[in-house]
Amino acid sequence: MSLEQENATPQEQFLEIIQSEDVLLIREFLNNQNISDVAELIYEFPDYEVQIIGNMSTHRAASTFKILDFSTQKRIIQELPAFKTAELLNDLSADDRTAFLEELPSEVVKELIKTLDPEERKITLSLLGYPESSVGRLMTPDYIAVEKDWTIKEVIEHIREVGKDSETIDVIYVVDDKGVFIDDIRIREIILANPEKKIEDVIDNRYIALYVDDDQEKASEAFKMNNRVALPVLDNNNILLGIVTIDDVLWVAQEEFTEDIQKIGGTEALDEPYLEIPLLKLFKKRIVWLVVLFLSEMLTATAMGYFEDEIAKATVLALFIPLIISSGGNSGSQASTLIIQAMALGEITIAEWWRVIQREVISGLLLGTVLGVIGFTRVMLWNQIFHTYGNNSLLIASTIGLSLVGVVLWGTIAGSMLPIVLKRFGADPATSSAPFVATLVDVTGLVIYFSVAFLILL
C-alpha cells in the first residue's frame, strides 16, 4: 500500500479498492477491518452493501450482518446470490437468525428455512415456535454442558473440542445424564481448580435461571440485577434448553426503549427506521392516536358548553382556560412519564400503587400550591396596574389559585395511576402517553375549574 493510501480514510481506501474490482484485494481489505467499521461502510455506501457482505469470509459476514438494522438486512438477503444467503443464514447463531426471520413475512421465512442445514433448520423451527416476546426466542442452543462427575481435566479437554462452536465459553453448564440443569460455573473457576477435582466439588449450587416462556423483560431485569454474561434457559422440568447472552438482551432492551419512546410521543411503535418506513404505513401508525385524541378533545367543547351560562356571567373566566388546562396536562404528563420509566426499570411494581399515590398527592399539592400562588399573584398584580378585573379581582384571583391546586393535583394523580392501571390489565404502560394523559386532564380540568368558579363567583 502506498503512503497516500495509508493516509487516506477507510472510506477513501474502500472506494479506491472496490472500484479496482480486484476481488482478492477487496476481500483482504474487508477482512482486516473491525466489524463495526464494516457496518459503517455498508450504511455509508448502500450501493455496495451486497458486494461488501459477499466478499467477506462467511463468519465475518455473519458477524457484520447481525448488527445491521433490519431494513438493511432485508435488502441484502433479497439481493445476495442463493448460495451466499444459505452460507450466511447457516453461520448466524440460532438466536440472531430467529430474530431476523421473525420480522419477515411467513412465505419468505418458509423459503429461507429451506436453505438451512437440517440441524440448523430444526433449531430455528423450534425457536420460532415460542411466543414472540418470550425468552425462548432469544436463547441459543450453542453452549457447553458437562456432567458433575467429570474431572476438571476432562472439562477442559471438552471445551477445547467443542468450544469454538459455542456462543460463549465464559460460563459452563452442569447437567445430569438426562439433561436436567444442576448449576453453572464460570470458566475462571475451572481454570484455577485442581485438574483432578470433580465438577461436583467446585459448584456451589447458587445460580440464576430463566424459563423458556418467561417474558423478555424478565431476562433484562435478571441480567441487570445479577452481573452475568449469560443465563441458562430451562423448561418446566428443569431441562436445560439453551442460554441467553447479554448482547441479545441489550438489543431487546434497545428495541423496547425505542418502542416506548414512540408510544409516549403519541404514536404506535414504528418497527422500522423512520426514513425506511413507507409513507402510507407511517400515516396509519400516527392517525389512529390522533383521531382518538381529537375525539377525546371534543369532550372539552362539551364541558365548556355545559358551563356556558357560568361563562356568560363571568366572561373573564374564559381568559384563563388555556392556563388552567395546560397546567393540569403538563403535571399529568410529567407524572406519567416518571411512572412509566420507573416501571420499565423495575423501580416500582403494581403492588406499590398506594405508595405511589401517596407521593403524588403530596407532590401534586406542593406543585399546585406553587402555581396557584403565582396565578393568584399575577391576577392581583395585573389588576393593581391595569385595573383589568375591577372589584372582583380578589374573587377571580382566588378562583384561579384554587383551581390550579385542584387541576394540578388531579393531573399528577391521573398521570401516575393510569400506567399502573394499564399494567394491571395486561396493557403496555407506555400507551398512557403524555398526549393521552394531557387530553384526559384537559376535560376534567375544565370541570374542576368551572366548579370552583361556580362556588366562589356565582
C-alpha positions in Angstrom: 0.0 0.0 0.0 1.4 3.5 -0.9 1.9 6.3 1.5 -1.1 8.1 0.0 -3.3 5.1 0.6 -2.1 4.7 4.2 -3.0 8.3 5.0 -6.5 8.0 3.4 -9.6 7.4 5.5 -11.1 3.9 5.5 -13.9 5.2 3.3 -11.5 6.6 0.7 -9.5 3.4 0.8 -12.6 1.4 0.3 -13.8 3.4 -2.7 -10.4 3.1 -4.4 -10.3 -0.7 -3.8 -13.9 -1.5 -4.7 -13.5 0.4 -8.0 -10.4 -1.7 -8.8 -12.7 -4.8 -8.9 -9.7 -6.8 -7.6 -11.6 -9.5 -5.6 -8.6 -10.6 -3.5 -7.7 -7.0 -2.6 -11.3 -6.2 -1.7 -11.6 -9.4 0.5 -8.3 -8.7 2.2 -9.3 -5.1 3.0 -12.7 -6.0 4.4 -11.4 -8.9 6.5 -8.8 -6.6 8.1 -11.5 -4.1 9.2 -13.4 -4.1 12.5 -16.9 -5.5 12.2 -18.4 -2.2 13.4 -16.3 -0.3 10.7 -17.6 -2.6 8.0 -21.2 -1.9 9.2 -20.4 1.8 8.9 -19.2 1.3 5.3 -22.5 -0.5 4.5 -24.5 2.4 5.8 -22.4 4.9 4.0 -22.2 3.1 0.7 -25.6 1.2 0.3 -24.9 0.7 -3.4 -22.0 -1.7 -2.4 -23.7 -3.4 0.6 -24.1 -6.7 -1.3 -20.5 -6.6 -2.6 -19.3 -6.0 0.9 -21.1 -8.9 2.5 -20.4 -11.1 -0.5 -16.7 -10.6 -0.4 -16.1 -11.2 3.3 -15.4 -14.6 4.9 -18.7 -16.2 5.9 -18.1 -15.9 9.6 -17.2 -12.2 9.5 -20.1 -11.6 7.1 -22.5 -13.2 9.6 -21.0 -11.1 12.5 -21.5 -7.9 10.5 -24.9 -8.9 9.3 -26.3 -9.4 12.8 -25.5 -5.8 13.9 -27.2 -4.2 10.9 -30.7 -2.7 11.1 -33.5 -4.9 9.8 -34.2 -2.9 6.6 -30.6 -3.2 5.6 -30.5 -7.0 6.4 -33.7 -7.5 4.4 -32.2 -5.7 1.3 -29.0 -7.7 1.5 -30.8 -11.1 1.7 -33.0 -10.1 -1.2 -30.0 -9.3 -3.4 -27.4 -11.9 -2.3 -27.0 -15.0 -4.5 -28.9 -18.0 -3.2 -25.7 -20.0 -2.2 -24.3 -16.9 -0.3 -27.7 -16.5 1.5 -27.6 -20.1 2.6 -24.0 -19.7 3.9 -24.8 -16.5 5.8 -28.0 -17.9 7.5 -26.4 -21.1 8.4 -23.4 -19.3 10.0 -25.6 -17.0 12.1 -26.2 -18.0 15.7 -29.6 -19.6 16.2 -30.9 -16.6 18.2 -29.8 -14.0 15.8 -31.2 -15.9 12.9 -34.5 -16.3 14.6 -34.6 -12.6 15.5 -34.2 -11.8 11.8 -36.6 -14.4 10.4 -39.4 -13.4 12.8 -39.6 -10.0 11.2 -40.2 -11.4 7.7 -43.5 -12.5 6.1 -44.3 -16.1 6.7 -43.9 -17.1 3.0 -40.4 -15.6 2.9 -39.5 -17.4 6.1 -40.6 -20.7 4.6 -38.3 -20.3 1.6 -35.3 -19.2 3.7 -35.7 -22.1 6.2 -35.3 -24.4 3.2 -31.8 -23.1 2.7 -30.7 -24.2 6.2 -28.8 -27.3 7.1 -31.1 -30.0 8.7 -29.8 -29.4 12.2 -30.0 -25.6 11.9 -33.5 -25.9 10.4 -34.6 -28.0 13.4 -33.2 -25.5 15.9 -34.7 -22.5 14.1 -38.2 -24.0 13.8 -38.0 -24.9 17.5 -37.2 -21.3 18.4 -39.8 -19.8 16.1 -42.4 -22.0 18.0 -42.0 -19.9 21.1 -44.1 -16.8 21.8 -42.7 -13.7 20.1 -41.7 -11.8 23.3 -40.6 -14.9 25.3 -37.1 -15.9 26.4 -37.3 -18.9 24.1 -37.0 -16.6 21.1 -33.7 -15.2 22.5 -31.9 -18.4 23.5 -29.2 -20.2 21.6 -28.6 -23.9 21.9 -24.8 -23.3 21.3 -23.4 -23.8 24.9 -21.1 -26.1 26.7 -22.6 -28.6 29.1 -20.7 -31.1 31.3 -21.7 -33.6 34.0 -21.0 -33.3 37.6 -18.8 -36.4 37.9 -16.4 -35.1 35.2 -12.9 -34.0 36.4 -11.7 -30.5 35.7 -9.1 -32.0 33.3 -11.9 -33.7 31.3 -13.9 -30.5 31.2 -11.0 -28.5 29.8 -10.4 -31.1 27.1 -14.1 -31.0 26.2 -14.0 -27.2 26.0 -11.1 -27.4 23.6 -13.0 -29.8 21.4 -16.4 -28.0 21.2 -15.7 -24.5 22.4 -15.3 -23.0 19.0 -18.9 -23.7 18.1 -20.3 -22.2 21.3 -21.9 -18.8 21.8 -19.7 -18.3 24.8 -17.3 -20.3 27.0 -17.3 -17.8 29.8 -19.8 -20.0 31.6 -20.0 -23.8 31.6 -23.3 -25.5 32.5 -23.6 -28.6 34.6 -26.4 -31.2 33.9 -27.1 -34.8 34.8 -27.3 -37.7 32.4 -30.9 -36.7 31.5 -30.1 -33.1 30.7 -31.6 -31.7 34.0 -29.8 -28.5 34.9 -27.8 -28.6 38.1 -25.6 -25.5 38.2 -23.4 -23.1 36.2 -19.7 -22.4 36.7 -17.5 -19.7 35.4 -14.5 -20.6 33.3 -12.3 -18.7 35.7 -13.1 -21.2 38.5 -12.4 -24.2 36.2 -9.1 -22.8 35.1 -8.0 -22.2 38.7 -9.2 -25.5 40.1 -7.1 -28.6 40.6 -7.2 -30.7 37.4 -8.0 -33.9 39.3 -11.0 -32.4 41.2 -14.5 -33.2 40.0 -17.0 -30.6 38.9 -19.3 -31.5 41.8 -16.6 -30.4 44.2 -16.4 -27.0 42.6 -20.0 -26.0 42.0 -21.8 -24.1 44.8 -25.5 -24.6 43.6 -26.1 -20.9 43.6 -27.5 -20.0 40.2 -29.9 -17.7 38.4 -32.0 -19.3 35.7 -34.7 -18.2 33.2 -37.6 -20.3 31.9 -38.4 -20.6 28.2 -41.8 -19.0 28.5 -40.6 -16.0 30.6 -41.1 -12.6 29.2 -38.0 -11.0 27.7 -38.3 -8.1 30.1 -37.7 -10.6 32.9 -34.5 -11.6 31.3 -33.4 -8.0 31.0 -34.1 -7.5 34.7 -32.2 -10.7 35.6 -29.1 -9.6 33.8 -29.3 -6.1 35.3 -29.5 -7.4 38.9 -27.1 -10.3 38.7 -24.0 -9.2 36.8 -24.0 -12.2 34.4 -22.8 -12.5 30.8 -25.1 -15.5 30.1 -28.0 -17.2 31.8 -29.4 -20.8 31.4 -32.9 -21.3 29.9 -34.9 -24.2 31.3 -38.2 -25.9 30.6 -40.8 -26.7 33.3 -39.0 -29.9 34.1 -35.7 -28.0 34.6 -34.2 -29.5 31.4 -31.5 -27.2 30.0 -32.7 -26.0 26.6 -30.3 -23.2 25.8 -28.7 -20.0 27.1 -29.4 -16.3 26.7 -26.4 -13.9 26.4 -26.1 -10.3 27.5 -25.7 -9.0 23.9 -29.1 -10.3 22.9 -30.8 -8.8 25.9 -29.2 -5.4 25.2 -30.6 -5.5 21.7 -34.1 -6.3 23.1 -33.8 -3.5 25.7 -32.9 -1.0 22.9 -35.9 -2.1 20.8 -38.2 -1.8 23.8 -36.8 1.6 24.7 -37.4 2.8 21.1 -41.0 1.5 21.1 -41.7 3.1 24.5 -40.4 6.5 23.4 -42.6 6.3 20.2 -45.7 5.3 22.3 -45.0 8.1 24.8 -44.9 10.5 21.9 -48.5 9.5 21.0 -47.9 7.1 18.1 -47.7 3.4 17.5 -44.3 1.7 17.5 -42.9 2.1 14.0 -40.8 -1.2 13.9 -38.7 0.3 11.1 -36.2 3.2 10.7 -38.1 6.5 10.2 -36.8 7.1 6.7 -37.3 3.5 5.6 -41.0 3.1 6.6 -43.4 3.6 3.7 -45.3 6.9 4.0 -48.8 5.2 4.0 -47.7 2.9 6.8 -46.3 5.9 8.8 -49.7 7.7 8.3 -51.5 4.6 9.7 -49.2 4.5 12.7 -49.9 8.1 13.5 -53.5 8.7 12.5 -55.1 6.3 15.0 -53.8 8.1 18.1 -54.5 11.5 16.5 -58.2 10.5 15.9 -58.5 9.1 19.5 -57.0 12.3 21.0 -59.1 14.5 18.7 -62.3 12.7 19.7 -61.3 13.0 23.3 -60.6 16.7 23.0 -64.1 17.2 21.6 -65.3 16.4 25.2 -63.6 19.7 26.1 -66.1 21.6 23.9 -68.9 19.6 25.5 -67.7 20.5 29.0 -67.5 24.2 28.0 -71.0 24.0 26.6 -72.2 22.6 29.9 -70.8 25.7 31.7 -71.9 28.1 29.0 -74.2 30.1 31.5 -71.4 30.5 34.0 -69.0 31.7 31.3 -71.6 34.3 30.1 -72.0 35.6 33.6 -68.2 36.0 34.1 -66.6 36.1 30.7 -63.2 36.8 32.3 -63.1 33.1 33.2 -62.6 32.2 29.5 -59.3 34.1 29.5 -57.7 31.6 31.9 -58.9 28.4 30.3 -55.6 27.7 28.4 -53.6 28.5 31.6 -55.6 26.0 33.7 -55.8 23.1 31.4 -52.2 23.3 30.2 -51.0 23.3 33.8 -53.0 20.1 34.5 -51.9 18.5 31.3 -48.3 19.3 32.0 -48.4 17.9 35.5 -50.1 14.8 34.3 -47.6 14.3 31.5 -44.7 14.7 34.0 -46.2 12.1 36.4 -47.0 9.5 33.6 -43.5 9.8 32.1 -41.8 9.3 35.5 -44.0 6.3 36.4 -43.6 4.6 33.0 -39.8 5.0 33.3 -39.8 3.7 36.9 -41.9 0.7 35.9 -39.6 -0.1 33.0 -36.6 0.0 35.3 -38.3 -2.2 37.8 -38.2 0.5 40.5 -41.9 0.2 41.2 -44.5 -2.6 40.8 -48.3 -2.7 40.6 -48.4 -3.7 44.3 -46.8 -0.4 45.3 -49.6 1.7 43.8 -50.6 3.0 47.2 -47.1 4.3 47.9 -47.1 6.0 44.5 -50.4 7.7 45.0 -49.4 9.0 48.5 -46.2 10.6 47.0 -48.1 12.0 44.0 -50.8 13.5 46.2 -48.2 15.4 48.3 -46.3 16.3 45.1 -49.5 17.5 43.4 -50.4 19.7 46.4 -47.0 21.2 46.5 -46.8 21.8 42.8 -50.3 23.1 42.6 -49.8 25.4 45.5 -46.7 27.0 43.9 -48.6 27.5 40.6 -51.7 28.7 42.4 -49.7 31.3 44.3 -48.1 32.5 41.1 -51.6 32.6 39.4 -53.1 34.5 42.3 -50.3 37.0 42.4 -50.5 37.6 38.6 -54.2 38.4 38.8 -53.8 40.8 41.7 -50.8 42.5 40.3 -52.4 42.9 36.8 -55.5 44.4 38.4 -53.3 46.7 40.6 -51.5 48.0 37.5 -54.1 47.9 34.7 -57.4 47.6 36.7 -58.3 44.7 34.4 -60.7 42.8 36.7 -62.4 45.5 38.6 -63.8 45.0 42.1 -63.9 41.2 41.7 -60.2 40.8 41.4 -59.8 39.0 44.8 -62.5 36.5 43.9 -61.1 35.9 40.5 -57.6 35.5 41.8 -58.8 33.0 44.5 -60.7 31.1 41.7 -57.5 30.8 39.6 -55.3 29.9 42.6 -57.6 27.2 44.0 -58.4 25.8 40.5 -54.7 25.4 39.8 -54.2 23.5 43.0 -57.1 21.2 42.2 -56.2 20.7 38.5 -52.5 20.0 39.1 -53.3 17.7 41.9 -55.7 15.7 39.7 -53.2 15.7 36.9 -50.5 14.1 39.0 -52.9 11.5 40.3 -54.3 10.6 36.9 -50.8 10.6 35.3 -49.3 8.4 37.9 -52.2 5.9 38.2 -53.0 5.4 34.5 -49.8 3.5 33.7 -50.3 1.3 36.7 -53.9 0.5 35.8 -53.0 -0.4 32.3 -50.2 -2.7 33.5 -52.7 -4.3 35.9 -54.9 -5.2 33.0 -52.1 -6.5 30.9 -51.6 -3.5 28.6 -48.4 -1.7 27.8 -48.0 1.3 30.3 -46.2 3.3 27.6 -49.6 3.6 25.8 -50.6 6.0 28.6 -48.6 8.6 26.6 -48.2 12.2 27.6 -50.6 13.4 24.9 -53.3 10.9 26.1 -52.9 12.0 29.8 -52.9 15.7 28.8 -56.2 15.2 26.8 -57.8 13.4 29.8 -56.8 16.1 32.2 -57.9 18.9 29.8 -61.5 17.7 30.1 -61.6 17.0 33.8 -59.6 20.2 34.4 -62.4 22.3 32.9 -64.9 20.6 35.2 -62.7 21.4 38.2 -62.1 25.0 37.1 -65.8 25.9 36.5 -66.9 24.0 39.6 -64.5 26.2 41.7 -65.6 29.3 39.8 -69.3 28.4 40.5 -68.7 28.1 44.2 -66.7 31.3 44.5 -68.0 33.7 41.9 -71.6 32.8 41.2 
